[in-house]
Amino acid sequence: MSLDARVGVDLGRFVEDVTLSVGDGEVVALLGPNGSGKTTLLRSLAGVQPLTSGHVRLDGQLLDDPAVRHFVPPEQRSCSLVFQEHLLFPRLSVLDNVAFGPRCRGAGRGEAACRARHWLDRLGVGTLEDARPPGLSGGQSQRVALARALATEPRLLLLDEPTAALDAAQRGSVRSELRAHLREFSGSCVIVTHDPLEAAAVADRLVVLEDGRSVQSGTFTETGRRPGSPFVAELMGRNLLFGQAEDGTVTFEGGPTLELVDAGYGPRRAVVVPSDVHLSIDPPPEPHGGRAPASWRTVIVDVECLGDLARARIQRPIGATAIMPVEEFGSLGLATGMSVWASVDPARIDVFDPGVG
């Protein structure tokens, strides 16, 4: 692993303790709610925020370890941090902004300018080298900030919500370009994002932080299939149910009871896709054959329209949602505050033991 870190930071009001390893050419996305410690982790890896405990090693070189009073300052690390605000120097040209990093690391003026032009051309903004940052669009500014970071030829690239400042029309194209450039980056990359689509498009692996701790790590598919917390489930667009198995049944808190031959005993969780949750005023009819749907009483808390779809948040289980066509939702006479039946085909409920795997 190029990056090997255990980041311990005590900010008084907040204590972070995260172990993170990233390989050569690997892109890891950090996700989590506001205040979970994502940006603190980036700042610690870059050396902007010194550790309270733990260590940071890059390519085997120790960068920070308070236990042995060893600390390499940010400017001496082979690391580039791209802030969410980009933080370009407004009075310098685009070319001078990008050449600034190589110049600070000892490159001559001509070499730094050559390296800057190379990265500006690669990122499609070479014609803007004489422009000033205040005149750039959000997408152009993002590309220039990335070029400035890559021009120093870092071994560790840190990106703090690189597309957050872009509008929806720009975000998709810039995200695709970012992934293409990161595929060619030979070092390690850590990217902070709130957007699971961005994480899926750009990252090889996700790490989810909550309250300064890593609660889950894995690929996008693995994380969606086995979310480790309600936040992760919501992030991945899933319902996560908590239950208890006993005597061939699993009873879920506020939800259905399932008959499972191999249910076993102890805590169980289940993942349900919102589009598999059906809402109705009347209880679901008894099937003519096969298993009856798993059903329970609940209340519609609120409804959000997503184009042709309606997403209804229901009271039980807490945080669960159902997604169905707007036309069907209206034809059934459903509305906020209404007591309804929720039902799911048992074959569509993925039950698992949280202590396994």
Secondary structure, DSSP 8 states (H G I E B T S, - for coil): --EEEEEEEE-SS-EEEEEEEE-TT-EEEEE--TTSSHHHHHHHHHTSS--SEEEEEETTEEEEEGGGTEE--GGGSSEEEE-TT----TTS-HHHHHHHHHHHTT--HHHHHHHHHHHHHHTT-GGGTT--GGGS-HHHHHHHHHHHHHTT--SEEEEESTTTTS-HHHHHHHHHHHHHHHHT--SEEEEE-S-HHHHHHH-SEEEEEETTEEEEEE-HHHHHHS-SSHHHHHHTT-EEEEEEEETTEEEETTS-EEE-TT--SEEEEEEE-GGG-EEESS-----SSS---EEEEEEEEEEEEETTEEEEEETTTTT-EEEEEHHHHHHTT--TT-EEEEEE-GGG-EEE-TT--
